[in-house]
Amino acid sequence: MTYRREEHVLIPESDLEGMSVDTLAVRAGQIRTGQLEHSDAIFPTSSFVYGSAAQAAARFGGEEPGNIYSRFTNPTVQAFESRIAAMEGGERAVATSSGMAAILATCMALLKAGDHVICSRGVFGTTNVLFQKYLAKFGVDTTFVGLTDMSQWQSAVRPETRMLFIETPTNPLCEVADMEALCGLARANDALFVVDNCFCTPVLQRPFEHGADIIIHSATKYLDGQGRCVGGVVVGPNKLMEEVYGFLRSAGPTLSPFNAWVFLKGLETLPIRMRAHCDNALELATWLRGQGDVDQVFYAGLPDHPQHELAKRQQSGFGGVLSFTVKGGREEAWAFIDATRMISITANLGDVKTTITHPATTTHGRLSPEDKQQAGITENLVRVSVGIEAIEDLKTDLQRGFEALENYRQGTV
Ligand SMILES: *Cc1c(COP(=O)(O)O)cnc(C)c1O
């Protein structure tokens, strides 16, 4: 009798070669044990046993592959790493305890004192702090530039520039970077081009196809998609990932097997969720633009968005996050937010539940007034991470915000 495959193995990558990201999201990387379970197994164990003292020695010596200790080898975590690597089209992934740990591990492994980083001003606020406050202490200097202004990138380059770091599209204003242009600049200066692909996920955008050397994810957002766990992952070529893995093994910002398992379940539905997020966000952006109390809507799916054509070239969908300005200032923005009843007031994003937040006093609250102005984070700006609820119900809830604005203006509130 012949078996389709040996027990206890990954589905061989060669069997899935050339398959679409939708299929890889469901199938890639699974480890099936001798129990022949259909769903992914979870391995909540800190260590692993050996058949003999000699085998233990071979494992520790690196002569025999296999599990040793869950700080750096856990089968559930490896299944998650293999799946996301396949989806991004990268050679190897290293999972971490959070998105920030993924960025830290990348920098600790691949930069050294004296190196220089150029980073987009529009990155996640904590990424900004990590570079500006902590990496600076260890002699890594960072210059922040406008994401879409190539002349700023070019003039920031120094002989010691070793990394270009971006997010595209940005949070909350949905600016889109020209990845091929930035890749060209990185190549010409022997620097690594790192893309935080959190907002699009590999379902909507595959940065390796546009010249990225390394892709970073906060798995906390869309990869989980249901707001359950914190985690992250770095994807890239074997040679670079060996260094990132080495840092993880030595420093320990490890993803727990339970969280890896939740992310594996999340990835299975990622393609259909991303399509639902995109459909709802585009419809909502268009609707918001027709509202008398809205000044401006920021969403790359709108045809008059300055990088609409670029977004269409790089992305297969425009994503689930949009923002808009209401007529007025902070009080009007807060009145709008407070009037919603169903939508959650939280700064998290990438959840199937729609969330609403005021960037100027939450996610971007630490920026100085000048930095806020430069980044376009105005007091009347509202961000929505559009979930997968029925679009008519989202409009009904946001309509409560517009009614509140009307009442506010008439002085009845
Ligand atoms: C949330 C986020 C991070 C940080 O991820 P954590 O999992 O919260 O550590 C990094 N980049 C982007 C774009 C994010 O949205």
The ligand as an ORCA input file, in Angstrom:
! r2SCAN-3c Opt
* xyz 0 1
  C       0.385     47.807     14.773
  C       1.468     48.041     13.794
  C       2.800     47.725     14.106
  C       3.206     47.167     15.456
  O       2.681     45.924     15.659
  P       2.384     45.295     17.123
  O       1.928     43.936     16.792
  O       1.355     46.170     17.749
  O       3.670     45.332     17.866
  C       3.755     47.927     13.132
  N       3.423     48.424     11.927
  C       2.158     48.755     11.600
  C       1.865     49.306     10.254
  C       1.140     48.572     12.525
  O      -0.111     48.920     12.201
*
